[in-house]
Amino acid sequence: MTHTASSEPYAVTHQLPPHLATWELPPNWAWGAEGLRFGHRHYQELIDALGRSLSLVSVPDPAHEKWLAAEARHLAHRNHPAIPTTYHYWATYGAARHGPGYLRRWIAGETVGARVRRAGTEDVPAMMRVMREVGSAISYLHDAGSTHGAVSPETVWVAPMGRLWMLGWEWAVPASEIPEGVAPDRAWMPTPHEWANGPWTPTPLTDQWQLAALCFFALSGELPPPHDVPPLSLVRPDCPKSVAAVVDRALRADPRERFSSVASMLREVDRVVGSRTMLVIGGEDTQGPGESEEARLRWALGDEYEVLAPLGTGSFGSVWRVRDLSLGREVALKLLHPHIAGDDVAVSRFRREAQLAAQLAHPAIVPIYDFDSRGSVSWYTMELAEAGSVAELVQRAGARPLAELAPQVDLVLDGLAAAHAIGVVHRDLKPENIVIDRYRRWRIADFGIANIWGQDPADAGGTPAFAPPEQLLGEPQDTAADCYSLAAIVYFALSGTPPYGESDVRAILARAMSRDVELSRFPDEIAAWLRKGLEPDVRRRFQDAGVMRRAWRDAVRAVAQRERRAPWWRRWLGGEGHDGVWGSDEPAGA
């Protein structure tokens, strides 16, 4: 996606802006690869001494420093799943060579506005999740005596795994803390009737209108006008009438005709829809028969987990975002499909997948928390990869630069070496199975067809675009098969496409066997590494992840030295530290 002033509200920065240019970071901290400018705030990625991605929120205008401090102070005292709290505030005093600015988590993903502009309008269940999760955060603010004042498609961020985050907190401080004459840019914000011919004066009822406008936008792709808003059922006939009626009421021009509060609006949604009701296409409200996969899951989980949203589905199961109520954390839950859960062999293999992953304690391997079953429902829970997968990252933001990939590929190879060391071959490495955590670390997931050497060695399986030739031919596979798949993933991440295409298995195999792969776009050292990793002859390929990792480090170092560039990861690779970075063309967070 190309960002311009007219197409996107966030301006992407790949170099430090002037107001940050003289900052000195603490020891072992480094500037990240990107930043964003939106309105009166700048968001810069930082990498702390623990390797975590954080967001430094600062103000380009020195006159706004007190306003920033008020924002950080108020945000530090808020506690809601959709609100990123302040970790630390850097003030300017004494000999400090940084500040003012505050630190919070770096939020991967894109805004609701960017998502709709990129992928089209949302379906009704997705809109309902937006209404409930954003509405919950707004209701939390109202209970504390505050308003948000700038709820819009550009201040609500969607993480790749579906979690929603609210930003725009500079407007949620008391009016006395905001500089005189400053207000949100209405070009990127829905305008309720009260402000149409007057100043920006946020109230709980204008927040409610903006929440409904956000839902309207998610389904239509357009912000509603301040008055004479068309009925939602005309814009989206597939939206259940009872749900459309709730949105329509909250969008009424007369504030007295709206719901008395956002909380009452959400209660009305739960009354007419219910947390377990199925929403069906066609405009009629229909109660699910209790046999849907979600209904089965809710029944099985009981009061132990709260089901939040579906994350994806495959041939054997589906993945859900759920909240562990006993520990108060969000996790990913993998559930076997109903037609497979009755097969004892399939359930046994599913349990074996969880056991294999649980044995592999490594920072680059997604940890498994628990395995359980109830009746005919079997599932296991694992850490939630909040930034999605490499496949989603490339789909959303395009091919990634080598500087971004260098440490991540190294970490994955280290994790793969740990699996190989105990005799486990993954056999289904692909971009969808390399997930990204909240600190933007790549991690290996889904050991669904993994095998201990000597067990099921000739199962074809795998994903054709990333499977080695011996797997597509049904021949035995060992650690070299995983090396091939990882090379294909790196090729995909660097170029945006699989090395041999992805449509026809026979064509993929023919091109792989003839070594028909385009490598001229890559630096020579990286091309040589890819060529050996994608070698169809197993004997000439990398034989294990440890050797492949050492070759990767050598190739990356050689590129860095020849280019005389010094990105932040060079220090991590053991070279000399510098301040330069290799930037990407697309923001991945704020």
PyMOL commands that set and color helices and strands:
alter all, ss='L'
color gray80, all
select helices_A, chain A and resi 18-20+62-76+112-119+124-143+169-171+175-177+186-188+193-195+204-220+232-235+241-250+255-257+262-272+293-301+338-341+344-359+390-397+402-421+431-433+464-466+469-472+479-495+505-513+524-533+538-540+545-563+568-572
alter helices_A, ss='H'
color red, helices_A
select strands_A, chain A and resi 11-13+30-38+41-47+53-58+88-90+101-105+110-111+156-158+164-166+305-313+317-324+329-336+368-374+377-383+424-425+434-436+442-444+451-452
alter strands_A, ss='S'
color yellow, strands_A
deselect
rebuild
show_as cartoon
